[in-house]
Amino acid sequence: MGSELGNVTSGVLLKDGDKPLPLKHTDVTIQVTGLVATVQLEQVFTNPHQERIEAVYVFPLPADASVNDMAMKIGDRRIRSIVKEREEARHIYSDAKHTGRRATLLEQERPNIFTTSVANIGPGEEISIQIRYLQRLPYDDGGFRLSFPMAVGPRYIPGQSTGKQAGGWAPDTTAVPDASHITPPVLRPETRPGYDISVRVDLDAGVPIHRLSSPSHQITFTQASATGYHIELARLNEIPNKDFVFEYKLAGKQPQATVLSSRGQDEPAYFLLMVIPPIDTAVSDVRPKEATFIIDTSGSMSGQKITQAKNALRAFVHGLNPHDSFNIIRFASDFSYFSEESLPFTEESVERADEYIDRLSAAGGTEMLAPLQYALKLPRHPRRLPIIIFLTDGQVGNEAQILKEVQDRLGPARLFAFGVDTAPNDYLLRKLAEVGRGTFEFVLPTQNLEEVIGRFQNRIASPLMTNVAVDWSGLEVEDVYPTPIPDLFAAQPVVLYGKVRTPMNKTITLRGETAQGIASLPIRVDFTKATADHPTLAALWARARIEQLSDRLHRFPDETGTKEEIIRLALAHRLMSLYTAFVVVEEKTEPSSEGGEPRTIFVLVPLPEGWDYDAVFGPEPVDAIGTMYMMADLSSVSGPLLHAAPLASPARKVSRLAMMRTTAVHEISTEPAITLTTIEDRLQAVARYLLREQTVRGWWTDRRTTTLTAEDIQTTCLALLAYLGGGHTDRAGGYQAQVRRALDSLLGLLDDAGRLNGLAGQDEEVLVQALATWVMAESYAATDSERYLAAAENMLQALLQLRTSEGLWPTRAGDPSDIAATAWAALALKGCERAGLPVEWDKLTACPTFKALADTAPVEHALIQLLSGGSLEETHRDQLKVKLTAFKWTLDDAQEVEQAVRALILARLLDQSVLAAMGSAMLKLIVSKQVTQGKAAGSCPLYAGQPVAALARAYMLLSIGRARWAALSR
């Protein structure tokens, strides 16, 4: 595999201080139209030497890219390539190389790793290689995500050394026969590569765009049309050391189905069908899970990656449901487990897991196969769904071996992949999820983690639709891929490629099994009109077919017919594959004045951003190439290779058990500071931190006893109201599992009359009943769930029965009327009224005691008056505005914070300018107290002694200005 390079010693890797590398620049232009991206990249090579050279560059492309063209540009001449079987293409290239003709060979080493070899670049000459590929943009959770990989991360190479065929830092091994082709030599991080990259995106979504952003790079953009934008990297000399990720969401109602079709002469029409079934994402009867978390703690995960992976693992454990069980496996050069058997999801087991996760650190190799085999062989609980959640960067070379193991041993389990890296091995992670009947997610080491995790947890809970099939209603449809159709998870579409013999306008039906039974979705499709370029759809279809055949070869590598079919398809559709390659040769050239072979120079690549060079390659001094330790003959090396050629000397060797223990005990990374520049940043930081404080039973409390108090329920209700106000419900937003758990616990406290059990006689029992009633009303308003409506109706009646004889509410049954409890009750009444429940205000607003409150409690009196539909005299309104803006808040105890919450709600009802002034003052106080670094980053101890209660109230305060509460809607 790779170009004909001979032994590694025939090429050179330039030392520091030598002339620049032959790669000068990469220019990337991405044209996005609807669902499809057409990408053109131009690699510019130059020769700074006094002799002819061959440049060899190993680089990444998306794992699902359909590479369908390559050309060589010399001056003004552009010479288009031909596609041939790989061995034939190599022979053509080798012949041109030996005879002094300029030539280029483009080969695929993996679906996401490619090699460009450019022969006979003359001294001072510049040659550009233009590569084009097509890609369907992934659609997920209401938006599209475009990713352009820029770096090939160093991969762990297991197995026994067998020598070298190419110029990588690793020799080929028994487990990875092409290791020297997929391990390009790496620059030390302090050394700039001498080449850079530019990226431009021309986007035409076809409909208005709601939001666009890049979590990976700084970008600039200009609006080109009502539905289009022009996007560029902000830095013109960007180093290609991390994937470029670009995301955008569409405005308005999301499409239920999109169909692209094309017509060709004397052949069937090709189509791409994307369907997003409108399935209720609330899972009312989630099957208990037996979750096995596998976390990669190898050297490549050092730095921010292990910090992010550990944070993700903590969130996953805390996001389990009460009837789940779990275990944790960590792996590097060896693996170990948290517990000998799965543990029930309890406060004690979660605290133990937190302590275990805290001790994890990154060091060693990436022996991924053994922990997977162990996890797949574990005994299963008959009433729990076995799931495996894999947290890794995927940087290994033995992908085929790992995928075959999962295919052969998966059984009833499901496998979910969670990638953490600036340049993850997207091919392995996607395929693990695909063969594991799960789903996958990528997160950058510096990216906002909790919402990504929340979305991932919602999918882990249960697939929304299984056994998916399409009734084509008599259409002559054939060769539909993928087959079988994968299970469908929350907010993800069904995407099918196929051919239709007789294009017609028909209604087809998508069917599948859901939690509510068999679901059917009729879809009107019109195949009579060409809505896409024919070669484009044909290439995408062929790429899907080739991928399906390649998957089969993983399991049955000796099937020659499968390999031959891949070659036939690739040649017919002009596509790259593992068995085909593009080659271009300059036909007319002056005979070389120099004899012999050109000097081969391998392009060194930068280490992906965030990687620790010494943790990956070892701290020993390097030799020969200045930035890599290379040996002319590595055939004597035995055992697995640790990411790079630098090997530990005998004096530094440790036992596998000692390495395992070291990895499990020492923490080498530090928690980075979080950036909080806007109120939205503050809000999200508090929301994320508060999630970590939720108990197994769903409560937010500062107490670790099993006895529940009214104060615990009050804190939980305030937290729930803040989450609901931010659009986070049990079926929408990023924190569905946690919101659902808290609501379930709250519902579990209700007696048949709608009253909270166990609170009789406690202080603030009535106030808590009011808050809980408001929570249920808002939950129904946000979700239309009948269970919340029924609960709100019963709770409202119970709340009304707790009134005093004066018509107001006490804090505790039998006590005198209390204005704070009455204000919370009024908010509950308003929420119920907005939910469609009948509410009578007269008994409250007409009683003399209430009217007298205008002088003694003007804020609460005005709030109740406005909630009940009443009005305020202009003079009174002006007095209230002055009072609210002039008051000096300290927020140093729970009672004052709750008063501030009610005052802010009144300000929102009164006047936006008053709300803004008060909100600014509150924000300054919160900013002065919010923690921005360390494990407590995001927390906000407004007052001492009750950090969780204070945090819930801070979240409520920050939410009021933008909360989507029905009670405050106009």
Secondary structure in CASP SS format (residue, H / E / C, confidence):
PFRMAT SS
TARGET T0000
AUTHOR 0000-0000-0000
METHOD secondary structure of the structure
MODEL  1
M C 1.00
G C 1.00
S C 1.00
E C 1.00
L C 1.00
G C 1.00
N C 1.00
V H 1.00
T H 1.00
S H 1.00
G E 1.00
V E 1.00
L C 1.00
L C 1.00
K C 1.00
D C 1.00
G C 1.00
D C 1.00
K C 1.00
P C 1.00
L C 1.00
P C 1.00
L E 1.00
K E 1.00
H E 1.00
T E 1.00
D E 1.00
V E 1.00
T E 1.00
I E 1.00
Q E 1.00
V E 1.00
T E 1.00
G C 1.00
L C 1.00
V E 1.00
A E 1.00
T E 1.00
V E 1.00
Q E 1.00
L E 1.00
E E 1.00
Q E 1.00
V E 1.00
F E 1.00
T E 1.00
N C 1.00
P C 1.00
H C 1.00
Q C 1.00
E C 1.00
R C 1.00
I E 1.00
E E 1.00
A E 1.00
V E 1.00
Y E 1.00
V E 1.00
F E 1.00
P E 1.00
L C 1.00
P C 1.00
A C 1.00
D C 1.00
A C 1.00
S E 1.00
V E 1.00
N E 1.00
D E 1.00
M E 1.00
A E 1.00
M E 1.00
K E 1.00
I E 1.00
G C 1.00
D C 1.00
R E 1.00
R E 1.00
I E 1.00
R E 1.00
S C 1.00
I E 1.00
V E 1.00
K E 1.00
E E 1.00
R H 1.00
E H 1.00
E H 1.00
A H 1.00
R H 1.00
H H 1.00
I H 1.00
Y H 1.00
S H 1.00
D H 1.00
A H 1.00
K H 1.00
H H 1.00
T C 1.00
G C 1.00
R C 1.00
R C 1.00
A E 1.00
T E 1.00
L E 1.00
L E 1.00
E E 1.00
Q E 1.00
E E 1.00
R E 1.00
P C 1.00
N C 1.00
I E 1.00
F E 1.00
T E 1.00
T E 1.00
S E 1.00
V E 1.00
A E 1.00
N E 1.00
I E 1.00
G C 1.00
P C 1.00
G C 1.00
E C 1.00
E E 1.00
I E 1.00
S E 1.00
I E 1.00
Q E 1.00
I E 1.00
R E 1.00
Y E 1.00
L E 1.00
Q E 1.00
R E 1.00
L C 1.00
P C 1.00
Y E 1.00
D E 1.00
D C 1.00
G C 1.00
G E 1.00
F E 1.00
R E 1.00
L E 1.00
S E 1.00
F E 1.00
P C 1.00
M C 1.00
A C 1.00
V C 1.00
G C 1.00
P C 1.00
R C 1.00
Y E 1.00
I E 1.00
P C 1.00
G C 1.00
Q C 1.00
S E 1.00
T E 1.00
G E 1.00
K C 1.00
Q C 1.00
A C 1.00
G C 1.00
G C 1.00
W C 1.00
A C 1.00
P C 1.00
D E 1.00
T E 1.00
T C 1.00
A C 1.00
V C 1.00
P C 1.00
D C 1.00
A H 1.00
S H 1.00
H H 1.00
I C 1.00
T C 1.00
P C 1.00
P C 1.00
V E 1.00
L C 1.00
R C 1.00
P C 1.00
E C 1.00
T C 1.00
R C 1.00
P C 1.00
G C 1.00
Y C 1.00
D E 1.00
I E 1.00
S E 1.00
V E 1.00
R E 1.00
V E 1.00
D E 1.00
L E 1.00
D E 1.00
A C 1.00
G C 1.00
V C 1.00
P C 1.00
I E 1.00
H E 1.00
R E 1.00
L E 1.00
S E 1.00
S C 1.00
P C 1.00
S C 1.00
H C 1.00
Q C 1.00
I E 1.00
T E 1.00
F E 1.00
T E 1.00
Q E 1.00
A C 1.00
S C 1.00
A C 1.00
T C 1.00
G E 1.00
Y E 1.00
H E 1.00
I E 1.00
E E 1.00
L E 1.00
A C 1.00
R C 1.00
L C 1.00
N C 1.00
E E 1.00
I C 1.00
P C 1.00
N C 1.00
K C 1.00
D C 1.00
F E 1.00
V E 1.00
F E 1.00
E E 1.00
Y E 1.00
K E 1.00
L E 1.00
A C 1.00
G C 1.00
K C 1.00
Q C 1.00
P C 1.00
Q C 1.00
A E 1.00
T E 1.00
V E 1.00
L E 1.00
S E 1.00
S E 1.00
R E 1.00
G E 1.00
Q C 1.00
D C 1.00
E E 1.00
P E 1.00
A E 1.00
Y E 1.00
F E 1.00
L E 1.00
L E 1.00
M E 1.00
V E 1.00
I C 1.00
P C 1.00
P C 1.00
I C 1.00
D C 1.00
T C 1.00
A C 1.00
V C 1.00
S C 1.00
D C 1.00
V C 1.00
R C 1.00
P C 1.00
K E 1.00
E E 1.00
A E 1.00
T E 1.00
F E 1.00
I E 1.00
I E 1.00
D E 1.00
T C 1.00
S C 1.00
G H 1.00
S H 1.00
M H 1.00
S C 1.00
G C 1.00
Q H 1.00
K H 1.00
I H 1.00
T H 1.00
Q H 1.00
A H 1.00
K H 1.00
N H 1.00
A H 1.00
L H 1.00
R H 1.00
A H 1.00
F H 1.00
V H 1.00
H H 1.00
G C 1.00
L C 1.00
N C 1.00
P C 1.00
H C 1.00
D C 1.00
S E 1.00
F E 1.00
N E 1.00
I E 1.00
I E 1.00
R E 1.00
F E 1.00
A C 1.00
S C 1.00
D C 1.00
F E 1.00
S E 1.00
Y E 1.00
F C 1.00
S C 1.00
E C 1.00
E C 1.00
S C 1.00
L E 1.00
P E 1.00
F C 1.00
T C 1.00
E H 1.00
E H 1.00
S H 1.00
V H 1.00
E H 1.00
R H 1.00
A H 1.00
D H 1.00
E H 1.00
Y H 1.00
I H 1.00
D H 1.00
R C 1.00
L C 1.00
S C 1.00
A C 1.00
A C 1.00
G C 1.00
G C 1.00
T C 1.00
E C 1.00
M C 1.00
L H 1.00
A H 1.00
P H 1.00
L H 1.00
Q H 1.00
Y H 1.00
A H 1.00
L H 1.00
K H 1.00
L C 1.00
P C 1.00
R C 1.00
H C 1.00
P C 1.00
R C 1.00
R C 1.00
L E 1.00
P E 1.00
I E 1.00
I E 1.00
I E 1.00
F E 1.00
L E 1.00
T E 1.00
D C 1.00
G C 1.00
Q C 1.00
V E 1.00
G C 1.00
N C 1.00
E H 1.00
A H 1.00
Q H 1.00
I H 1.00
L H 1.00
K H 1.00
E H 1.00
V H 1.00
Q H 1.00
D H 1.00
R H 1.00
L C 1.00
G C 1.00
P C 1.00
A C 1.00
R E 1.00
L E 1.00
F E 1.00
A E 1.00
F E 1.00
G E 1.00
V E 1.00
D C 1.00
T C 1.00
A C 1.00
P C 1.00
N C 1.00
D H 1.00
Y H 1.00
L H 1.00
L H 1.00
R H 1.00
K H 1.00
L H 1.00
A H 1.00
E H 1.00
V H 1.00
G C 1.00
R C 1.00
G C 1.00
T C 1.00
F E 1.00
E E 1.00
F E 1.00
V E 1.00
L C 1.00
P C 1.00
T C 1.00
Q C 1.00
N C 1.00
L C 1.00
E H 1.00
E H 1.00
V H 1.00
I H 1.00
G H 1.00
R H 1.00
F H 1.00
Q H 1.00
N H 1.00
R H 1.00
I H 1.00
A H 1.00
S C 1.00
P C 1.00
L C 1.00
M E 1.00
T E 1.00
N E 1.00
V E 1.00
A E 1.00
V E 1.00
D E 1.00
W C 1.00
S C 1.00
G C 1.00
L C 1.00
E C 1.00
V E 1.00
E E 1.00
D E 1.00
V E 1.00
Y E 1.00
P C 1.00
T C 1.00
P C 1.00
I C 1.00
P C 1.00
D C 1.00
L E 1.00
F C 1.00
A C 1.00
A C 1.00
Q C 1.00
P C 1.00
V E 1.00
V E 1.00
L E 1.00
Y E 1.00
G E 1.00
K E 1.00
V E 1.00
R C 1.00
T C 1.00
P C 1.00
M C 1.00
N E 1.00
K E 1.00
T E 1.00
I E 1.00
T E 1.00
L E 1.00
R E 1.00
G E 1.00
E E 1.00
T E 1.00
A C 1.00
Q C 1.00
G E 1.00
I E 1.00
A E 1.00
S E 1.00
L E 1.00
P E 1.00
I E 1.00
R E 1.00
V E 1.00
D E 1.00
F C 1.00
T C 1.00
K C 1.00
A C 1.00
T C 1.00
A C 1.00
D C 1.00
H H 1.00
P H 1.00
T H 1.00
L H 1.00
A H 1.00
A H 1.00
L H 1.00
W H 1.00
A H 1.00
R H 1.00
A H 1.00
R H 1.00
I H 1.00
E H 1.00
Q H 1.00
L H 1.00
S H 1.00
D H 1.00
R H 1.00
L H 1.00
H H 1.00
R H 1.00
F C 1.00
P C 1.00
D C 1.00
E C 1.00
T H 1.00
G H 1.00
T H 1.00
K H 1.00
E H 1.00
E H 1.00
I H 1.00
I H 1.00
R H 1.00
L H 1.00
A H 1.00
L H 1.00
A H 1.00
H C 1.00
R C 1.00
L C 1.00
M C 1.00
S E 1.00
L C 1.00
Y C 1.00
T E 1.00
A E 1.00
F E 1.00
V E 1.00
V E 1.00
V E 1.00
E C 1.00
E C 1.00
K C 1.00
T C 1.00
E C 1.00
P C 1.00
S C 1.00
S C 1.00
E C 1.00
G C 1.00
G C 1.00
E C 1.00
P C 1.00
R E 1.00
T E 1.00
I E 1.00
F E 1.00
V C 1.00
L C 1.00
V E 1.00
P C 1.00
L C 1.00
P C 1.00
E C 1.00
G C 1.00
W C 1.00
D C 1.00
Y H 1.00
D H 1.00
A H 1.00
V H 1.00
F H 1.00
G C 1.00
P C 1.00
E C 1.00
P C 1.00
V C 1.00
D C 1.00
A C 1.00
I C 1.00
G C 1.00
T C 1.00
M C 1.00
Y C 1.00
M C 1.00
M C 1.00
A C 1.00
D C 1.00
L C 1.00
S C 1.00
S C 1.00
V C 1.00
S C 1.00
G C 1.00
P C 1.00
L E 1.00
L C 1.00
H C 1.00
A C 1.00
A C 1.00
P C 1.00
L C 1.00
A C 1.00
S C 1.00
P H 1.00
A H 1.00
R H 1.00
K C 1.00
V C 1.00
S C 1.00
R H 1.00
L H 1.00
A H 1.00
M H 1.00
M H 1.00
R H 1.00
T H 1.00
T H 1.00
A H 1.00
V H 1.00
H C 1.00
E C 1.00
I C 1.00
S C 1.00
T C 1.00
E C 1.00
P C 1.00
A C 1.00
I C 1.00
T C 1.00
L C 1.00
T C 1.00
T C 1.00
I H 1.00
E H 1.00
D H 1.00
R H 1.00
L H 1.00
Q H 1.00
A H 1.00
V H 1.00
A H 1.00
R H 1.00
Y H 1.00
L H 1.00
L H 1.00
R H 1.00
E C 1.00
Q E 1.00
T C 1.00
V C 1.00
R C 1.00
G C 1.00
W C 1.00
W E 1.00
T C 1.00
D C 1.00
R C 1.00
R C 1.00
T C 1.00
T C 1.00
T C 1.00
L C 1.00
T C 1.00
A H 1.00
E H 1.00
D H 1.00
I H 1.00
Q H 1.00
T H 1.00
T H 1.00
C H 1.00
L H 1.00
A H 1.00
L H 1.00
L H 1.00
A H 1.00
Y H 1.00
L H 1.00
G H 1.00
G C 1.00
G C 1.00
H C 1.00
T C 1.00
D C 1.00
R C 1.00
A C 1.00
G C 1.00
G C 1.00
Y C 1.00
Q H 1.00
A H 1.00
Q H 1.00
V H 1.00
R H 1.00
R H 1.00
A H 1.00
L H 1.00
D H 1.00
S H 1.00
L H 1.00
L H 1.00
G H 1.00
L C 1.00
L E 1.00
D C 1.00
D C 1.00
A C 1.00
G C 1.00
R C 1.00
L E 1.00
N C 1.00
G C 1.00
L C 1.00
A C 1.00
G C 1.00
Q C 1.00
D C 1.00
E C 1.00
E H 1.00
V H 1.00
L H 1.00
V H 1.00
Q H 1.00
A H 1.00
L H 1.00
A H 1.00
T H 1.00
W H 1.00
V H 1.00
M H 1.00
A H 1.00
E H 1.00
S H 1.00
Y H 1.00
A H 1.00
A H 1.00
T H 1.00
D C 1.00
S C 1.00
E H 1.00
R H 1.00
Y H 1.00
L H 1.00
A H 1.00
A H 1.00
A H 1.00
E H 1.00
N H 1.00
M H 1.00
L H 1.00
Q H 1.00
A H 1.00
L H 1.00
L H 1.00
Q H 1.00
L C 1.00
R C 1.00
T C 1.00
S C 1.00
E C 1.00
G C 1.00
L C 1.00
W C 1.00
P C 1.00
T C 1.00
R C 1.00
A C 1.00
G C 1.00
D C 1.00
P C 1.00
S C 1.00
D C 1.00
I H 1.00
A H 1.00
A H 1.00
T H 1.00
A H 1.00
W H 1.00
A H 1.00
A H 1.00
L H 1.00
A H 1.00
L H 1.00
K H 1.00
G H 1.00
C H 1.00
E H 1.00
R H 1.00
A C 1.00
G C 1.00
L C 1.00
P C 1.00
V C 1.00
E C 1.00
W C 1.00
D H 1.00
K H 1.00
L H 1.00
T H 1.00
A C 1.00
C C 1.00
P H 1.00
T H 1.00
F H 1.00
K H 1.00
A H 1.00
L H 1.00
A H 1.00
D H 1.00
T H 1.00
A C 1.00
P H 1.00
V H 1.00
E H 1.00
H H 1.00
A H 1.00
L H 1.00
I H 1.00
Q H 1.00
L H 1.00
L H 1.00
S C 1.00
G C 1.00
G C 1.00
S C 1.00
L C 1.00
E C 1.00
E H 1.00
T H 1.00
H H 1.00
R H 1.00
D H 1.00
Q H 1.00
L H 1.00
K H 1.00
V H 1.00
K H 1.00
L H 1.00
T H 1.00
A H 1.00
F C 1.00
K C 1.00
W C 1.00
T C 1.00
L C 1.00
D C 1.00
D C 1.00
A H 1.00
Q H 1.00
E H 1.00
V H 1.00
E H 1.00
Q H 1.00
A H 1.00
V H 1.00
R H 1.00
A H 1.00
L H 1.00
I H 1.00
L H 1.00
A H 1.00
R H 1.00
L H 1.00
L H 1.00
D C 1.00
Q H 1.00
S H 1.00
V H 1.00
L H 1.00
A H 1.00
A H 1.00
M H 1.00
G H 1.00
S H 1.00
A H 1.00
M H 1.00
L H 1.00
K H 1.00
L H 1.00
I H 1.00
V H 1.00
S H 1.00
K H 1.00
Q C 1.00
V C 1.00
T C 1.00
Q C 1.00
G C 1.00
K C 1.00
A C 1.00
A C 1.00
G C 1.00
S C 1.00
C C 1.00
P C 1.00
L C 1.00
Y C 1.00
A C 1.00
G C 1.00
Q C 1.00
P H 1.00
V H 1.00
A H 1.00
A H 1.00
L H 1.00
A H 1.00
R H 1.00
A H 1.00
Y H 1.00
M H 1.00
L H 1.00
L H 1.00
S H 1.00
I C 1.00
G C 1.00
R C 1.00
A C 1.00
R C 1.00
W C 1.00
A H 1.00
A H 1.00
L H 1.00
S C 1.00
R C 1.00
END
